[in-house]
Amino acid sequence: MTTASLASNNTQHPVVNRPNMVSVGTVVWLSSELMFFAGLFAMYFTLRSSVPGVWAENASKLDIPFALTNTIILVLSSVTCQFGVFAAEDMRPRRQGSIFNIAKWGMIEWFALTFVMGSIFVAGQVWEYANLVSEGITLSSNAYGSAFYMTTGFHGLHVIGGLIAFLLIIGRAFMAKVFGHFESTSAVVVSYYWHFVDVVWIGLFVVIYLLR
């Protein structure tokens, strides 16, 4: 077969770019997580419709400005996470220059900042729980308490899982002799999870704190 024939065959049969199986698997898993949270939303609305008076009484004790501030911190952490992904895709695991030169930050610095912001969000939730318990709203106090702590608590556990994932990615970047495709893909996959957790919280915030 001549060179011209080979070139012709290559033109007629281009190489197919297969999807990254890790990314596909993550998307499929997040789809199952979406169904889990959909069940929690359904539970919340069912309990709320059955005892609207209990909801009105207990929802008035929520500190909406504080929850909004905590929500903004979590949403902004998605922004810093994405900057970390951009750095990982550029194969730039560490900063190139001064720590104050944000434009030269690498994946590690952006993910570390994301970790801090996520930790602040979790600490804020714990503080809110403590205040609500002092107001008499506990997991077993009534239907509202059960629904509130189950929905926000399961979400909080997912946030903690994301924080652990960030630590693993940062640690792997430090240990890797060469930051390559595997490390970059891992960073992207973790970002998928983190963005998912943030979007779910926005839905929870609207339903729990704003919907009256």
N, C-alpha and C positions, 0 to 999 in steps of 0.2 A: 504494500500500500504506500502510495507516495505521500510526501509531506503535505501537498495540496489537499489530498483526500482526507488526511487526518484533521487538517484545519477546517475542512468543510464539515466533517462529522462533529467536531467540537462546537461549531457554530449552530448546527442543527440540534444538538443534544447538550445544552448548557448544564453545568454542574448545579445540582439543587442544594440550596443552603438549608440544612435541617435545623429545626428549632433546638435550643439548648434544653436538654431533658431536665436539668435541675430547675430551671425557670418554669418549665411546663408543670413539673411536679409540684412546685410551690404554689402556682396559680390554682391547680386542682385542689390542693390542701386548703388554701384560703377560701375556696368556694364552699368547702364543707364547714369551715369556721363561720362563714357568712350565714349558713343555714342554722348553725348553733345560736348565733346572736338573733336571728330572726325568731327563733323559738322563745328567746328571752323577751324580745319586744312583744310577742303575742301574749306571753304570760303577764307582762306588765299591764297591757291594755285590758286584758280580761279581768284582772283583779281590780283595776281602777274602775271599770264599768260596774262592778258588783258592789263596791262601797265608795261611791263618790264623795260622801261626807267625810270619811276618814282621810281621803286624799287631800281635800281642800284644807282640812285642819293641819295636817302634817307638812304639806308642801309649803305652807306659809312660813315654816321655820327654816327653810333653806336660805343660805347666804348666796344670793345670785351674783352679786358683784365679785365675791371671792371666787366662785366657781367659774365665772367668765374669765377672770385673770388666769386661773389655772388652765383653762381651755386654750387661751391664747398662747401660753407657754408651750403646751403640747403641740399645737398647730405649727408654731414657729420651729419646733424641733424637727418637723418634717422637712422644712426648708433647709436647715443645717444638714440633715441627713442626705438630702439630694445633692448638696454641694460636695459632700463626702463621696457620693457615687460618681460625680463628675471627675473628681480627683482620682478615684480608683480606675475609672475607664481610661484616664490619661496615664495610667501606670505610675501614679505619683503618691506613694504611700505616706511620705513624710513631708513636712514643710521644707521649703527651699528659701531660707532666709530667716529674718527675725520673726519671733512669735507674734509681734504686733503688726506684721505685714500679712493681713488676712488673705490678700489676693494670692499669696504663695503657700497657703496652707495645703497640707496633704489630706488624705483620707483619715489618718489617725486623729489629727486635730479636729476635723469636723465631726467625726464620730464621737470623740471624747466630749465635745460640747453638746452633742445630741444626748449623750448619756447623762450629762449633768442636768439638762433641761427635763429629761424624762424622770430623773430621780426627784427633781423638785415637784413635778406633777404628782408622783406617788406620795411624797411627803405631804403635799397639800390635801390629798384625799384622806390620808390618815388623820390629819388635823381636823378635817371636816367630820369624819366619823366620830372623833372624840367629842366634838361639840354637839353633834346630834344625839349621841348617847346621853350626854348630860341633860339634853332636853327631853329625854325619855323615849327616843326613837331608837329601838334596837331591832335586831334580826327577828326576834320572837315577840315583839311588842304588839304588832298588828300586821295586816296585809300590806300596808304601805311600807313598813320597815322591811318586811321580807322581800318585797319586790325591789326596793331601792338598793339594799345591800347585795342582793343576788346579781342584779344587772351591773351595778358599778363595781362590785367585788370581782366578778369574773373578768370584767374588762381590765381591772387593776392587775390581776394575775397575768393577763396577756401582755400588759405593759412591762411587768417585771421580767417576763420571758424575753421580751425584746431587748431589755437592758442587758441581760445575760448574754444574748447573742452579740450585742455590740462589743462586750468585753472579750468574747471569743475571737471575733474578727480582728480587733485591735491586737490581741495577743498573738494571733497567727501572723499578722503583718510584721510584728517585731521579730518573730522567730524565723520567718521565711528568709532564706539567703537571697532569693530573687523573687520580687513581687511580680507574679505572672497572671495568666488568664484565670487560673483556679481561684486565686485570692480575689481578683476583681469580680468574678462571677458571684462569689460568696457575699461580697459587699452589696451587690445589686439585689440578690435574693433577700437579704436582711432588710433592705430598704422597702421591698414589696410588702413585707410583713409590717413594718413600722407605719407605712402610709395607710395600710388597711386598718391598723389599730387606731390611728388618728381619725380616719373617716367614721369608724364605728362610734368613737367618742362624740364626734360632732352630732351624730344622730341621737345618742343618749342625752347629750346636753340639751338639745332642742326639746326632746320628749319629756325629760324629767324636770328641767329647770324653767323652761319657757312656755311649754304648752299648758294652758290653764283650762 
